[in-house]
Amino acid sequence: MTMIMDGRSFKLPYAFFTLFVLVHLRLALGKLIPGVGDANNISCPEDERQALLEFKKGISDPLGWLSSWGSEEEKKNCCNWQGIQCSNQTGHVIQLQLGISNLTGMISPSILELPYLTYLDLSFNDFNHSHIPDFIGSLSNLEHLNLSRSNLSGPIPHQLGNLSRLRYLHLGLNNLTKSENLEWLSHMSSIEDLDLSFTNLSVANDWLEVVSSLPNLKTLDMSACNLPLMSLSSFSQFNHSKSFTSLESLQLRDNEINDIPKFFGDICTLRELGLSGNNLNGQLIEHINDLFGCAKDSLEVLELARNQLWGSLPDFAMFPSLKEIQLWSNKLNGTMPKTIGNLHNLEHLDVSLNYLQDVISEAHFSNLSELLSLDLSGNSLTLEFDFNWVPPFQLDELHLRSCKLGPRFPNWIRTQRNVTILDISNAQISDTVPAEWFANLPPKLYRLNISSNQIHGQLPNVSKMSSSELKFDLSANRLEGPLPLFSTNVSSLNLSRNRFSGPLSPLCKVNNGGLGFLDLSDNLLSGQLPNCFMNWPNLLILNLANNNFFGEVPSSFGFLSMLHTLSLHDNTFSGDFPNSLKNCSNLRFMDLGNNRFSEKIPAWIAEDLPQLIVLILRSNKFSGSIPRDTCKLKYLRILDLSLNDISGTIPQCLNNFTAMAHKADSSTNLFEGGYYDSYGNSNGDYVDSAMVAWKGREYKFGKNLGLLKIINLSSNKLTGKLPTEITSLLELVVLNVSKNNLIGEIPQTIGQLKLLESFDMSWNQFSGEIPSSMSKLQFLSHLNLSFNNLSGKIPSGTQLQGFDATCFTGNRALCGPPLTQKCPGEETPNQCLPTDNGSIEDDKDNRDEFEKWFYVGAGIGFAVGFWGICSSLILKRSWRHAYFLLLDNMKDWLYVTMEVNKARFWRMFQRQG
């Protein structure tokens, strides 16, 4: 999945947005596309009608766009067919407009029987990775050819070079393979609009020479073409005074270009320049000065986002015609120049995700009456406007995330009645809920984000919103009271990390089926869950964690067949494992931890939830054994069944967890950084997270959760041996089987788990020696083998000797560093003692006297120490808990130390006697 940052990425959102707009446009205009011939009762020739019917045979038409095409008498005139336009004079078919029709299949050569065709649009369909047909190059009258976003592959056929009349050629957003050169393009002298975006041109070193020589070229899009950079640097070697003489729009986004060729400054006709997503470095001002010569007055769109540009913003007054500025995600610093207020034509300004520091006042925007979108997010900017200031603009989009707007809710935002997207998250607002504004939100608003502020109070009902696919993110505030009523059109709702209380039932009125995201975690919600989840069949994310819900999971969960993430942890849900989850076959993340679920873990989990990546059932009351079928979860990366009453043996088939044995398949990603709902819309801030027992403590993992491979079976009643098969899980990072009743030896092949960082098998009955291969676990940073029946010498090597002795305590027959107990044959030899009887008797007397005073001294010391310490422990509860925990962990060490010191004192006493 393409990663989303602040709702941005190039490929997927661009494609989804374009498709969304075009589909709606297609729906609106679909009835208007039939030809002009019907006005004069012009009929198409029979051979052309048959050619179109032959074309239809090779096409699947699930939406019925071609339903008007037929051989029936009433459908005989193909000039009246959907997508067909005929000549008014001759009746010949001159246009075939079938873009955005959801057609699948193959492009039939029958279109060669349409020799007068001038316009062919098959864009945004699906031709199943087929190649661009060579025969299209024989349609000699063609002036417009659009095959973009049609799932085509293979090379671009050189026969297209025969289309000398072609003025419009769009082949972008396909899977076209590497083209060695663009020589075929040089024959298209009439071309005006050329789109080859996402075509692999990495070895086409002639691309710049070819396209620059096209005399009528006005629009060029070669974004994401992996263009060879050497051609840019070598372009200055030949005469380019006559190059790009008509070019108005140049798009070279996402090509890893590291320097802007200076000849761009000689393109006097340039109105739009797109160089976002490259590797441009250096000061922005220097690039601006070098880049634009004669084009400064005409430039309308400047896109340099997602580069490595630094330094201050330029004096935008040098570009009086600018309508759009895209400089986001660079390393720009300094202030916001007030000259930006002189750009009377400016419609879109985005300088987000930089390092700008400034106080923004009305003067920056007082003359921008045409401004439609403003994005200052991710900078250190403070907006200080007069409370009663009324802006001269009406924005469509406003993004001010992480700018300082507070502490009061900005009054000027209430004046923006055309806004569709409003993001004022993390804006240091600590005001009460603007109830009147919430109750009367702008009518076109469909995305509102006020998260991560300190907005407090009770939220009014917002049920009157008419926009479709509404998205609300009100998380991480201090909102309280019952859940309000929301519009039935809500598609995404995040109310997490607030103080909402009461039942979930008010949300049951969101019932149009479009809800795809619901996060109510970390609130004070309570009661049983209402049985209304059938209203949300398209739900992808459901997070109800850390509330006070109780009772059984309702049966309507069975309608959530699209669900990917289910998080119910830290509530008091009870009953059996929810059978309704059988229908949630798309589940990837499931966390039911810290509840009161009971009975057996069902065997059907692996059969009905085969996509599971994370399964957390920790801290419940599950009993019975671990189902053997659990091993069928081949995508599983995290299995946590700890703190239950599970008995029986550990299944030997754990080696079937292939995702833990091999690097993860990229097709089974968790929701990290964003997800797409059923409409293709992104909710870019959500990250699956879970509490993980890590190195003896619990930590919350979010963005890095998908990198962990964990098996935690601790604190159960498991018996038997640790299966040797578990050591084939080569990607395993955490293995915890502590506090069970496991027996047998540690598998000799444990050293194969070279990525293991945390290994805990304490408080069991393991026996035998520690395998020598454990000394090879170089990433191991947490180890606990304590309180078993292990014996023999701890394998030597810096890895194991680096751990504290408490990691091995409780194994009386274990010896060697870091334990102080020496192994047999390694003891220090005793000094020779006199053998005469007198000496023996004196020695016996001395030993008796020594032992008497040793124990007397020890007793006095114990009494003083006991009461001195206990008086503190009685008064200080936290000290008392810590002290007894310390005693529990150190008792073996103290025993060994006392014996050693006793022998040492005895030898000293002998020498002094």
N, C-alpha and C positions, 0 to 999 in steps of 0.2 A: 504494500500500500504506500502511495505517495505521502510523505510526511507533510503535515499542515502546521505552519507556524503563523499564529495570528490570522488564521483563516486564509493563508496564502500558499499557493504552490503554482507552478506554471502549467503543467500538462493537464492533470485531471480537472481542476476547477475551470480552466479555460474551455476544455472540451464540454464539460457538463453545462456550463453557463451558455455556451454557444448553442448547444443542442437544445437546451431549455427554451431559449429565445426563439430559435428557428422553428421548433416544433409548434410553439404557440402561434408564431406568424403563419406557419403552414396551415394550421387549423383555421386561422382567420381568413386566409386568402385562398384556401383550397378550392372553394366553389367559383373563384374568379379566374382560375387558370385556363379553363376550356377556351378553344380557339376563337379567333375573330371571324372565322369563316361563316358561322351560323347566321350572322347579321344579314348577309347577302345570299343565304341558302347555298353557299359554296360547298361542294362535296369533295372529299379527298379521293384520289385515284384508287381503284381497287387493289392494285399491286402494293401500294403503300399501306392500305388497310390490312392486307394479309401479312405484310412485314411486321406491323405492330402486334398483330395477334400471335405471330410466331415468337416475337420478343416476350410476350406475356407468358408463353408456355414455359419458358426457362426461369420464371420468377415466382417466388412465393409471396403472397400479398395478404398477410394476416389482418391488416386494418381495412382492407377492402378499397384501397385507393383506386384500383383498376376495375372496380365493379361496373363502371360505365362502358368498359371495353367489351364488345361482344359481336357475335355474328347474327344476332336477331335483327329483324327488319327495323325495329325502332332504334337500334343501335348501329345502323349501317353506316352512318356518316361519322367517320373517325375525327372530323373537325370538331365534333361536339364532345369528344371524350375528355375525361379528366387528364390534365397535363399536356394536352396537344394544342398546338396553335398552327393554323394554316394560313397560307397567303390569301389575301382578299381577292387577288386577281386570278390566280391559277388554281387554288385549292390544294397545292402541294404542301405537305407537312414541312414546316420550317423550324418549329421549336418542339422539343421534348423536355418538359420540365417535371421531373419526378424526384427532385431533391426532398429529403426529410420525409420519406414515405414509408419507412420501415420495411423496405423490400429486401428480400434475400434471394440468392441464387447466382446466376451467371449472366453476363452481358452477351446477348445473342448476336451473331454476325448478320442477322436479318436486318439490322439497322442500316446496312449498306444499301438496302433497297429504298433508302430515304435520301436520295442524292442532293436534294435541295435544303437539307437540314443545315441551319446556321447556328442553332442554339441547342446544346445538350447538357442537361444538369441531372446527374445521378448521385449527387452528394448526400452524405449522411444516411447511407443505406449499408447493407452488409452483403458483400460479394465473396464471402468465405475464403479470404486469402488468395483469391485468384489473381492472375496477372492482368495488367492493363492490356487489353487486346491490341495487337498490332494493326488490325484492320481499321481502327479509329483514324489512323493516319491517312486513310483513303477518302474520308469525308471532306473533300476539298473545299466545300463552301462554308465549313465550320468557322464561326467567329467567336463563339463562347463555348468553353469546355470546362465543366466543373465536376471533378471526381473526388473531391476532398472528403475525408472522414468516411470512407466507404469500405474499409477493411480490405484494401488491395495490397498486394505484395509483389515481390520480384523487381526487376529493373524497369526503368522507364524506357519504353520502346523508341528507338531512334526514328521510327517512321513518323512520329509526331512532328518531326521537322518538316514534313511535307505540307503541313497546315499553314501555308503562307499568309492566309487571310485572318488567322487567329489573333484576336485582340485580348482575350481573357482566358487565362489558363490557371486553374487551381487544382493541384495534386496533393496538397498538404494533409497532414494528420492521417497518413496511411503507414504501412509497414514496408515501404519501398526499400529494396536492398541497395548496396553500394553501387554507385555509378562512377565509372572510370573517367568520364569527361562529359561536358555539356555541349559538344560540338553541334549536336542536332538542334540546339536552341538558337544557334547563330543564324539559322535560316528563317527564323520567325521575325522578320523585320517589322511586322505590324503590331507585335505584342505590346500591350499597354499595362496590363495587370497580371503579375506572375507570382504565384504562391507555390513554393516547393518546400514549405516548412516540414520538419521531421523526416526529411529525406537524407539518407546517408551519403554525403558528398565529401567524405574524408580524403579521398584520393583524386578528386576532381580539381586538379590544380589550375585548370583554365576557367574556373567559375567566374572570377572577377573580370577577367578580360572579356569573356563572352557577354555577361549581362550588362557590362558598362558600354558595350558597343551597340546595344539595341536602341535605335534612335528615338523610338516613340514610348519607351518604358516610363511609366509614371508611378507605378506601385510595385515594390519588390519585397516579398517576405521569404526570407531564407533562415528563419528561426530554427534552432535546434537541428542544424544540419551537420554539425561537427566539421565545420569548414576548415580546410588546411590554412594555418596561419601564415605559412611562408608566402602564400599568394598575396596577402596584404602588404607584407614588407617589400615584395619585389615589384609591386604595381607601379612604383615611382620610376622604374627603369624604362618605361615606354611612355609615349605622349598620351596624356589623358585630357588634353584641353577640350576634346570633343566628346568626352565621356559623360554619361548621365546628364545629358543636356535637357532632358524633360522630367527627370525624376522628382517626384513630390513626396513620396513615402518610402522610407527605407527601414526594414525590420530585420535585424540580425541578432535577436535575443538568443541567449543560451548557446553560445558558440565558443566559449573560453577565449575570446579575443582579449589580449592583454594590453593593447595599445590602440588608440584611435588614429587611423591614417589621416594625415594632414590634408590630403586631397578632398576629404569630405567637406572641408571648409570652402571648396570651390564650387560646390553644388548649389548654385544660386536659387534654384527652383524649389529647394527642399522645404517642406512644411512639417513633416513628421519624421522623427528619428527614434528608433527603438534599439537600444543596446543593453537592455537589462539582462541580468543573469550571465554576465561575462566575468573576466578577471581583470577588469580595468583598475589600475592602481595610480597613485599620485594625487596631487591636489586638484580638486574639482575646478577651481578657478583657472588653473593653467590649461586644463583640457578645454574648458569653455572658450578661452581666448584663442587657443590653437584651432579649435574645431570650426568655429563659425566666423566666416568672413562676410561674404555678400548675403548669406542666408539669415543674418540676425534679425532683419526686419520682417521676414516672411515666416520664420519658424513658429509653429503653433503647438506642436507636441514634442516634449523632450522626456525621453524615458532612459534613465541611467540607473535604475534600481538594481539591487542585488549585485553590487560590485564591491570593490575595496577602496573606493574613493574617500579621501579625507580632506581636512581643512574646512574653511568656512564656506558658507553659501555665497554665491556671486551676487552682484548687483543686477537684479532681474530687470532693471529698467532698460537694459540693452536689448531686451527681447519684447518689444511693445505688443507683439501679436500673440504672445503665448496664451494658449487655452488650457494646456495640461502640463503639469510638472510631476514627474515620478522619480523621486530620489531616495526612496525608502530602502532600508537595509544596506547602508553603507557605514562609513566611520566618520561622518561629518560632525564637526563641533562648532563652537562659537554661538553666535546669536542669530535670530531671525531678522533679516534686514527689513526695515520699514518700507523700502522701495517696492516690496512685493505688493503693497497697497496701491501702486500705480498701474498694476496690470488689470486694466478695466475689462479685458475679455476673458480673464482667468475663470475656468469652470471647475478644474480638478487640481487639487494640491495635495501631494502625499510626500512628506519628509519623515515618516515614522521610522522607528528602529534605528536611530542614530544617537549622537551624543550632544545634541543641542542643549544649551542652557540659556534661558532668557525669561524675561517677564513680558508676556504678550498683552498688549492693550488694544483698545478699539482702533487706534491709528493703523494697526497692521491690516485691518480688514474693512475700514470705513468706506473704501471705494470699490469693493469687490461685489458689485451688485449681481454679477452673473455666476457667482460661485455656487456649484452644485454639490461638490463633495470635498471634505476637509479631513485629513488624517495627520495628526501630530503625535500619535501614540508612541510610547517607548522612548521618550526624551525627558529631560529634566526641565520642563517648561511649566511656568506658572501663568495661568490666565487670570488677569485682574481686570475685570470690566465693571463699569458702573452698574449698580444693581438694576437700574431702570433702562439700561442700554437696549435698543432695538436694532439688531443687525440689518444691513441693507439687502441681505440675501435670504433666500429660502432654500435650505440644503435638502438634498436627497439622502446623503450619507454624512454622518459625523462620527469620527473615531478619535477619542481623546484618552485612551487607556494610559494610565500611569502619569498623566499630567495632573498638576495640582489645580483643582477647581474649587475645593472647599475652603472653609468648613460648611458654608451654607450651600444648599442646592442651587445651582446656577439658574437665575431667573430668566436669562436670555434664551436658554434652551427651550423654555416653554413657548417661545414665539415661533419655533420651527414646526410648522404644521404640515409640511410636505415630507418630512423625514421618513425614510423607510428603514434605515439602519442607524441605531444610536448606541454607541459604546462609550460609557463614562466610568468604566471599572477602575478600581484602584486609584481613585481621584481625590482621596483624603476628604471625602464628604462625610460629615458627622451630624447631619440634620435629621429632623423627623421626616417621615414619609410624606412627600407632597401629594396628599390624598386627592385633592381636586384635579391635579394634573393626571394622576394615575387613572382616575375614573373617566377621564376624557382624553385619552392618549391620541396622538395624531392618527388620522384614519388610515393612512397608508403604511403605518409602522408595522413591520413584520419581524424585526429583530431588535431586542432591547437587552443590553448588558449593563447592569449597575453593580456588578459583583465586587467584592473585596473593598467595601467602604464600611462606614459605621452608621449606616442609615437605620433608624430604629422606629418602632411604633408598629401599628397594625396596618396590614395591607388591605386596601379596599377591593371590592370586586372589580375584575377587569374582563367581564363577560360580554361586553358590547363590541369587541374588536371584530371587524369584518374581513381583515386581510387573511389570506390563506397561508398555511404553513408558518404560523407564528412561533417565534423562538424567544423565550424569556430566560435570562440568567440573572437571578437575584441572589446568588449564593454569597456566603461569607459576609453577612451583615448582622444586624441585631433585630431582625424582623420577628415579630411575636404574634401571639394570638392564633385563632383557628385558620386553617387554610381558606383562602378566599375562593370565589367562583372565577374560573377562567373561561375564555372563549372556547367554544367547541372546536375551533380550528387550530388549536395549539399543536405544534409538531415537536417541540423541544421545550422542556421545563426543568430548570435547575434551581431548586430552593434549598440546597444543602447548606450546612453550617450556619443555621439560624436558630431561632428559638420558637419555631412554630409548635403548637400543641394541638391536642384533640385528634379526631379520627381522620382517616384518609378519604372518607366518603365524598366530600365536596368535589373531588377530582373526577368522580364517576360521570359528571356531566360533560366532560371532554370526551365526546362519544362519536365523532365523525370518522374514527378509524385511522386518523393521520398521525397520532402520537408515536414518535419514534424514539424519544429520549426522555427518561424521567429519573431525576436524582433528588431524593428527599432525605439523604443521609445526614447524620449528625444534627438531629433536631430533638424535640421532646414529644413527638407524635406518639399516640398510644391507641389502644383498642385492638380489636380483631380486624383483619383486612377484609374489606367489603368484597363481595363476589361479583365484581364488575369488570374484571380484566378482559372479558370478551370484547370490550369496547376498544381495545388497543391491539389489534391483530398484527400491526406493523411495528410493534415495540422492539427495539434493538437493545437498549440499555435500560435496566431496571435496578436502581440502587436504593434500598430502604434501610441500609445499615445504621447501627448505632442510634436506635430509637427505643421506644417502649412498647412495641407491638407484641401481641401474644396470641396464643391459640394456634390452630392449624392453618396451613397454607390453603387458600380456597381452590376449589376445583377449576375455576375459570382460568387458572394459570395454564391449563391445557390448551388455551386458544393462542398462546404466545409462541407460535411456531417459528417466528422470525428471530426470537430472542438470542442474542449473542452473549450478553453479560447479565448475570443475576447475583446480586450481593445483598444478603439478608443478615449478615453477621451482627453480633452484639444486640440481639433482641431477646425475647423469651418465647419464641415460637416452640411449639411442642407437637407431639404426635409422631406418627411414622414418617419415614422419608417420603416426601410428597409424590404420590403416584401421578399427579397431574403433569409433572415435569417430563413424563414419557414422550409427550408430543413436542417438546422443545428440542428438536433434533439438531438445531443449529447452535446450541450452547457451546461456547468456548471457555467461558469463565464462570465458575460457580463457587461462591463462598457462603456457606451456611454455618460458619463457626460461631462459637459462643452463644448457643441457644440450648433448648432442652429437647431436641429431637431424640427419639429413642427407637428401640427395636433394631432389626438387622439392616445393614446396608444392602439394598436390593441388587440382585445380579443383573438386572436389566439395564443398569447404567451404561455399560459398555456397548450394549446392543442398540439402545435408543438414543444415547448421547455420544456418538462416535467422534465428534469433533472436539471434545473437551481437551483443553490445554492446561487449565488450572482447576483442581478439585480440592477444596478445603472444607473439611467436616470436623475440624478440631473442636474440642471442648463442648461435646454434647454428651448424650447418654446412649450412644450406639453400642449394641452388643453383637454377639455372634462372631463369625469369622470374616476375614477379608475375602470377598467373592473372587474365585479364580478368574472369572471373566473380566475382572478389572484389568487384567494384563492385556486385553485387547485394545485398550486406549492408547493407540500408537502415537498420538500427538501430545500425550500428557507430558508436561514439564514440571509441574508442581503437584505432589500428592501429600496432603497433610491430614492424617487421621488421628493425630495425637489427642491425649486427654479424653479418652472414651473408655468403654468397658469391653473392648474387642479382644477376643480370645482366639485360640487356635494357632496355627503356624503361618509363617509368612510364605505366600505362594512362591514356588520355585520359578515361575514363568515371568518374573519381573523383567527379564532381558527383552521381553516383547515391547517394553516402553522405548520404541525406536527413537523418539525425539530426545531421550536422555542418553542414547547411545551414539547418536550422530548429531551433527550440527543441524539446527532447526530449519525446516522447510519454510521458505519465505512466504508460502501461500497460507500459512497458519499463524498469522500474526495476531497478537493481542491488540486491543485498541490503545495504541500508544501515540498520542499526539493528534488524534482525530479519528472520526468515522464518518461514513456517508450513510445517510438515511435512505429510505426507499425512493426518495425523490432525487437522489444524487446530491443533496445538500450536505455541507460539512458542518460538524460541530467540533471545532478545532481544539478546544481546551480540555476535553475529557481524556483521562488516563485511568486505565484499570489499576487498582492498587489493592494491597493486602498486607496484613500483619504477618511477618515471617519470623520464626524462631531462628536467629542467626548468631552463632558464636556465643551461645549461652544467654542471649537476651532477645527481646522482641523488637523488631524494627518494622517501620512501614515502608514498603517499597512501591514505587509508582512507575516512573518511566523505565527503570531498569528491571522491572519485574519479569519481563519476557526473557531476560538473559539468564535467569536462575534456573537451575535444574535441581529439584529438592524432593527428597523422600523423608517424611517425618512420621514415624509410627510410635513415638515415645508415649510413656504414661498410659499403657494399656495392660492387658494380661496375656500377651503373646507368649507362646511356648515354642519349643523346638530350636532348630539351628538357624543361623543367618545364612540364607541360600548363597552358594557360591556364584550363582547366575547374576547376582546383583553387581558383581565386579565387572560385568560386561557393559555396564552403563557408563561409558567412558566420559560423558559430558557432565556427570553428576558433580554438583558443587557442595551440596549439603546432604549428609546422611545421619539421621538421628533415630536410634532404636532404644534409647535409654529407658530405664524404669519399666522393664518388662520381666519375664521369667525365661529369657533365652539362655540356651546352653550351647555347649560345643566350642569349637575353636574359631578364632577369627580366620576367615578364608585366606589361604596363602597368597592368592592373587589380588589381594586388596590394593597392592601397589600399582595396579593397572589404572586406578582412578586418579590419574595424574592432575586433574583439575579440582580435586576435592579440597575445599577450604575449611570445612567444618565437619568433624566426625565425633559423634557422641554415642557411646554404647555403655555408659555407666549404669550401675545399679541393676546388673543382670547376674547371670551365673556362668559367664564365659570362662573357659579354662584353657590350659595349654599355654604355649609361648606366643609372644607377639611376633607376627611374621616380620622377617627382616626386610621385606619389600616396602614396609611402611616408612622406612627411613628415606625412601625416594619420593615421598609426597611433598614436593617442594613448595606447593601453594598452601599447604595445611597451616592454618593460623589459629585454629581452635580444636583442641583434642581433649576428650574426657573418657578415660578407660577405667575410672575409679570404681571401687566396690564390686569387683568380680572375683574370680578364682584364678586369675592369670598367674603364671609362674615363669621362672627362668630369668634370663638377663634381658633387659631392655636393649633392643638393637642399637648399636652404636652408630653415630652419625649426627651431624650438627642439627638436623631437623628435630628429632625426638628429644635430644638432650637440651634443646632450647625451651622446652615447656617446663612449667612449674611442677614440683613434685606432687602437688595435690591432684594433678591430672592422672596419677597412677596410684594414689593412696587406696587403701582397702583391699589390696592384693598382697596378702602376707608372704606369699612365696615369690614375689617379684623383687628383683634386685638390680643394682647398677644405676648409674646416673640417669636422671637427676635425683633418684632416691639416695638416701644416705646409707641404706642397707647394702652391704657389699655382698657380692656373689661368692659361693664356695670356691676356695682356692685363691681368693683375692684379699683375705683377711691379713692384717698386720701381725707378724709373728710375735708371741709373748716373750718378755725378757726372762733369762734363766734365773731361777730362784734357788737359794741354799737348800741342801737336802738333809743337813744334820737335824736330829730330833729336837734339840734345843731351839734351833731357829724355827723349826716347824711349829713348835708350841708357841714361841713368841709371836710368830706370824698369825697364828690362830687367834691369840689374845688381841693382837693389834687389829685384826679384821673385825672381831666382835666389838671392840671399843669404837672402831671407825663407823661400823654400821649403826651402833647405838646413837652416836652423836650425829651421824648423817641423817637418820630418820627423825631425831629430835629437832634438828635444824629445819628439816623439810617440813615437819609438822607446824613449828612456830611460823615459818614463812608462809605456809598455806593459810593458817588462821588469819595472819595479818593481811595477806593479799586478798583472801576471800571476803572478809568484811569490808576492807577498803574498796574493793571493786563492787561488791554486791550493793553497798549503800548507794552508789551511783546508778547501778542498773535498776534498782527498785524505783528510783526517782525519775529515770529517763527511759521511756519505753523504746524509743528507736535504738538507744545504745544496747538495751537488753536483747532486742532481736538480733542486732548485728553481732553481739558477743557470742550468743549461743550458736549462731551460724558458723562463726569462726572456730569455736570449740569443736563443732561437728566435723569440720573440714580438716582440722589440724591434729586430731587425737592420735593418729598413728605416728605423726612426726614427733609429737611430744614424747611418746613412749620410747621411740628410738633414741631421741636426744638425751633423755634422762639416764638410760642405760649406759650410753657412751660416756656421759659426764661422771656417772658413778664410778666407772672403771678408771677414768682419768684421775679423779680425786683419790681413789684408792692407791694408784701408783705414786701419786705425789705424797700421800701420807706415808707410804713405805720408805720413800727416799728420805723424808724428814725424820722418820723413826730410826 
